[in-house]
Amino acid sequence: MTPSFWNAETRFWLEGTERYPSQLASDAVMVFPAPTGMLKAEAIAESLQDAPRWDSVDFEDQSEARAGDTMVLAYKAIGQRGKERPYVALCSSTYARQAGAWKLLSHQQTPL
């Protein structure tokens, strides 16, 4: 497993959206369960600005695939906020190297 990608993935779950502009590809797309749905580029940080962050997240069944300047992470996420029921989803994220830096190009969640 490539620790830096998994660390970046954890940070997207736990940290605020202020890091998004420097970490997202300019043409990034994210797909979340309804009512959020599909978000593109600049709408990602804006839409998630007021969303509560996760207190903790654990990843299970982690796998990764790399082809040149593209890295795909796939995993089962278990996120916890306060005393709410844990959020469990199958997720995938694609990172692409752009201008010498790795950026998040896509992220998708399928709740279980």
N, C-alpha and C positions, 0 to 999 in steps of 0.2 A: 504494500500500500504506500502511496505517496503522501506523507504527512502534511506537506504544505497545502495541498488541495483540500484535504479533509479539515484542516484548521480553518481555511478560508470558508468552507461550507458551514462549519459551526458558527463562525462569526456572522454570516448572513442571517442565521436563525436568531442569534442572541443580541446582536448589536443594533443600534438605531440606523436609520436610513441615511444619515450624514455620510457614511462611507460609500454609499452606492455610486455616486457620480465618478469616483476614481476607480471603482472595481467592476463596473458594468461595461460591457461592450456598447458602443453607440447605437447599435441596432438590436439590442437585447430584447428578448421576449420571455415572459413568464406566464405559466398557465396554472391557475389556482381553482379550487372548487368554487361553485356558485356561492355567493353572489358576485365575487370578485371577477372570475373569468380570466380572459386573456388580457395581458398588459404588454404594451410595447414601449421601448426606449424611455423617454423622459416621463411617461405616465407611471412607470414603475415606482420610483421613489415618491412621487406625488401621491399616488394612491395608497401607498403603505405608510405614509408619514404619520398618521394618527393611529395606525393599527398597534395594538399592544404587542410588545415583544415577548418572547418566550423566556421563562425563568430557567429552563433547562431543556436540553435536547440530547437524546441518545440515538446513535445510528447502529443498526443491525444489518446483517446480510450485505455488507459493503462489497461492492465490486467496482472495478474501473477498467477502462479501455482507452488506450492512447493510439492515435494515428497522426504522426507528424506534429503539427502545431494545434492539435485538438485533443482534449481530455474529457472523457465522459465518466461521471460518477453515478452509480445507481445504488440505492439503499432503502431500507425501511427506517423511517424516522418516528421517534416517540417524543413528542413535545409536551411540556408541562407548563401551565400558567396557573399560579396560585393553587386553589383547591378544585379547579375544574377537572373534569375527566381528561385523561391524557388524549392528545391528538395523535393518531397513528395513520401514517400514509406511506405509500410507496412513492419514491422521489427519484428524479434524475436531474442532473445538472451537467451542462456542457460548457467547458472553458476553452477559449481560443486565444492563441498568442497573437496580439496585435501591437505593432510598434514596439516589439521587444518585451511586452508585459502580458501576463495572463489575465484575461478578463472573462467575466461570466457572460456567456452568450445566450444561454437558455436555462430555464428551471421549470420543472413540472411536478405537480403533486396530485396523487390519486388517493383520496382517503380510503381507509379500510374500515 
